[in-house]
């Protein structure tokens, strides 16, 4: 069963995020209190815990939020989702996938802090279609592929 592993925010772009007990997502905006929220296509970033585990296996000392992802997932193949796909979290929040991966900055702060950055290769981005509260252990389901 796919679920949320961790939820994280930061006040500034380009830095590791801090894990929270829960976050509130606002329709057409993103996560309240996060630097990436706003009127654009990358309101929320997602990265699989399985991707972070690969970095840990390479010897990096990293955990959820260290790659500046908002939602760390477990048990869902994020890269199999296509642009336009929608996922529902906790039977309430709906996200629409808007971008797969990203072009990395020239050795961003995350790269220097963590030693590598998996986000450009394995992270995805979404906009908030329907808002609500999200916290670890919330179930994730694909509702439109």
C-alpha positions in Angstrom: 0.0 0.0 0.0 1.4 3.4 -1.0 1.7 6.0 1.7 3.2 9.3 2.8 6.5 8.6 4.7 7.3 12.2 5.7 6.1 15.8 5.1 8.6 18.6 5.0 8.8 22.4 4.4 11.4 25.1 4.3 11.3 28.9 4.5 13.8 29.3 1.6 14.3 27.7 -1.8 17.4 25.6 -2.4 17.7 24.2 1.1 17.0 21.0 2.9 13.5 20.9 4.4 12.4 20.3 8.0 10.1 17.3 8.7 6.8 18.2 10.3 4.0 16.2 12.0 1.6 17.5 9.3 1.3 20.1 6.5 -1.7 21.9 5.0 -2.0 22.0 1.3 -4.0 24.8 -0.3 -5.7 24.5 -3.7 -3.8 26.3 -6.5 -1.1 27.3 -4.1 0.9 24.5 -2.5 1.9 23.8 1.1 1.2 26.7 3.5 4.6 27.9 5.0 6.8 26.4 2.2 9.0 28.5 0.0 7.9 26.8 -3.2 4.2 27.5 -2.7 2.6 29.9 -5.2 0.9 30.3 -8.5 3.1 27.9 -10.7 3.4 24.3 -11.8 5.8 23.1 -9.1 3.8 23.8 -5.9 4.6 20.4 -4.3 7.7 18.2 -4.7 7.6 14.4 -4.2 10.4 11.9 -3.8 10.3 8.3 -2.9 11.9 7.0 0.3 13.2 4.2 -1.9 15.2 6.8 -3.8 16.6 8.2 -0.6 17.5 4.6 0.5 19.6 4.3 -2.7 21.6 7.3 -1.6 22.0 5.9 1.9 23.3 2.6 0.3 25.9 4.8 -1.5 27.1 6.0 1.9 25.4 9.3 2.2 24.0 10.4 5.5 20.6 11.6 4.3 16.9 11.3 5.3 13.5 12.5 4.3 13.5 16.3 3.4 17.2 16.4 2.7 16.6 16.6 -1.0 14.2 19.5 -0.6 11.2 17.3 -1.2 7.9 18.2 0.4 6.3 14.8 0.4 8.4 11.7 0.8 6.4 8.6 -0.4 6.8 4.9 0.1 5.4 2.1 -2.0 4.5 4.1 -5.1 6.5 4.2 -8.3 6.5 8.0 -8.8 8.4 7.9 -12.1 5.7 5.6 -13.6 3.2 8.5 -13.3 2.7 10.6 -16.4 2.2 14.4 -16.5 -1.5 15.0 -15.9 -1.8 11.9 -13.6 -3.6 12.6 -10.4 -3.1 11.1 -7.0 -5.3 11.3 -3.9 -3.9 11.4 -0.4 -5.9 10.6 2.7 -9.1 10.4 0.7 -9.0 14.2 0.5 -6.0 16.0 -1.1 -5.7 15.7 -4.8 -2.4 16.5 -6.7 -1.9 16.6 -10.4 1.6 15.7 -11.7 3.1 18.6 -13.7 6.8 17.7 -14.1 9.0 14.6 -13.9 12.5 15.3 -12.7 14.1 18.7 -13.2 17.2 20.4 -14.5 19.6 20.8 -11.7 21.2 24.0 -10.8 25.0 24.1 -11.0 25.8 22.1 -7.9 23.0 23.4 -5.7 23.1 23.7 -1.9 21.5 20.3 -1.6 24.3 18.7 -3.5 26.9 20.3 -1.3 25.0 19.5 1.9 24.2 15.9 0.9 27.0 15.0 -1.5 24.6 14.2 -4.3 21.1 15.2 -5.3 18.7 12.5 -6.5 15.8 15.0 -7.0 16.6 16.0 -10.6 16.6 12.3 -11.6 13.8 10.8 -9.5 11.7 13.6 -8.0 8.4 14.7 -9.4 6.3 17.9 -9.0 2.6 18.6 -8.7 0.0 21.3 -8.3 -2.7 21.2 -5.7 -6.2 20.5 -7.2 -7.9 19.9 -3.8 -6.3 21.0 -0.6 -6.3 19.6 3.0 -4.1 18.2 5.7 -1.4 15.6 5.0 0.7 13.7 7.5 2.9 10.5 7.6 1.1 7.2 7.1 -1.6 8.8 5.0 -2.6 6.5 2.1 -1.9 7.4 -1.5 -3.9 6.2 -4.5 -3.6 7.0 -8.2 -7.0 8.2 -9.4 -6.2 9.2 -12.9 -3.4 7.9 -15.1 
